Amino acid sequence: MKKLTLLIIEDEEAIRDMLRFSLSNSEFNLIDAENTSKAMRILSQHTPDLIILDWMLPDMSGIDFIKQIKKQEILNEIPIIMLTAKAEEDNKIMGLMVGADDYITKPFSPNELSARIRTVLRRGLIKSPSDEVRLDELCINTNKCSVSIRSSVLKLTPIEYRLLYFFVLHPDKIYSRDQLINYIWGRNAYIDERTIDVQIKRLRCKLEPHGYHERIRTVRNAGYIFNRNDHVKAK
């Protein structure tokens, strides 16, 4: 089986060493850079299967680095997982909005990162150079923070938009209400779990005229799952 190539952009040598030690050598080829300048030199010669990117770097922030490579046609579809010590909701959303596929907050478990890598590489979402994420006929424009299905633009609240964007980026995996609160509002938010039920009910209502409401499925005693394919009916 062909090894996957990961580019790790992280200025802390201890974290780079830990990742080299913990990620399977039989599964991944690892290339690392301590700053974005070196990373760009590497990217001029190699196209990795995935980038693991630190938020805070000495020469350029991870956010600005993402914006830079998303402008380059040969690089803009490389999946990116951000490493960040910033757990606030706005920072998480910012990372996703500019084009990160996932994020993991320091300190983190190498096993969790490995699982996130596999999940991101399985998604198969189509990202275009025009800041769009597409899933069949559903299109999310991350630059305008807008959602359309076919030719219809959905009028979503900011929370509904974040929920849908999160679901589309994380299909076919069950998330508990508490996990959704952490991802959408942040770990320090005091949100009743039933708030998630209300928000998802409203989101489903707006998706229903277009047939996408059935992809958000309630899993009894577990939470919710968003189905990449439309053949699984909601319960």
Buried (B, 14 or more C-beta within 10 A) or exposed (E): EEEBBBBBBBBEEEBBEBBEEEBEEEEBBBBBBBBBEBBBEBBEEEEBBBBBBBBBBEEBBBBEBBEEBBEEEEBBBBBBBBBBEBBEBEBBBBBBBBBBBBBBBEEBEEEEBBEBBEBBBEBEBEBEEEBBBBBBEBBBBBEEBBBBBEEEEBEBEEBBBBBBBBBBBBBEBEBBBEBBBBBBBBEEEEBEEEBBEEBBEBBBEBBEEBEBBBBBBEEEEEBBBBBBEEEEEEE
